[in-house]
Amino acid sequence: MIDRLRFLLDRPLDPAPARAVVVFATAVLVGFVAVFVLGAASSDSPAPAGPEPVAAQPHPGRSFGDVEIEAVPTAPLTSRRPEQDPQDDKGSPAAGRAAKAMRSHRALQHVPYRSGRFSVDLIGAHGGRAVLAVSAPTISAARRGWRGFLRRYRDSGRSYTPRFIGGRAGGENG
């Protein structure tokens, strides 16, 4: 390998291919410069303007002195209202589904929940039901806390799968 490198160093390159490489590199450079100049020139051109301000004529009988009044261009008014979420339209099927989901998941809106050493955390979903970790110092305290949590938010609890965990201080230590 070293012998080949020495051979290349001893013999200079043929001038014809060297000139071809230089011409090709120059053409590529000129092309990039042309694209850059055209891009810069197109961004300097003014954007199409809207209606030009028109000087308003003073009403006869009113004197405004030397002040010129110009009309301010306004955006055209559209009669279409912006698209809304289908559940926002009262009486639509999507609104009915959203209301049903809100009724069946009242308590889920307050998760994660902490009250002393009782806590409720979302840990996943299974079969279309939310899986909740219900923690308290004992399992019976977790069950009592779960019933109170559901009662507080007037939720039946049918949309959840609770997992009761005892022996944990769920939340603040106190």
Long-range contacts (C-beta under 8 A, 24 or more apart in sequence): 104-155, 104-156, 104-158, 104-159, 105-130, 105-155, 105-159, 106-153, 106-154, 106-155, 107-149, 107-150, 107-152, 107-153, 107-155, 107-157, 107-160, 108-155, 108-159, 108-160, 109-153, 110-153, 113-149, 114-170, 114-171, 114-172, 115-145, 115-171, 116-171, 116-172, 116-174, 117-141, 117-169, 117-170, 117-171, 117-172, 117-173, 117-174, 118-142, 118-145, 118-149, 118-170, 118-171, 119-170, 119-171, 120-145, 120-146, 120-149, 123-163, 126-161, 129-159, 129-160, 129-161, 130-159, 130-160, 130-161, 131-160, 131-161, 131-163, 132-160, 132-161, 132-162, 132-163, 133-163, 133-165, 134-162, 134-163, 134-164, 134-165, 135-165, 135-166, 135-168, 135-170, 136-164, 136-165, 136-166, 136-168, 136-170, 137-166, 137-167, 137-168, 137-169, 138-166, 138-167, 139-164, 139-165, 139-166, 140-166, 141-166, 142-166
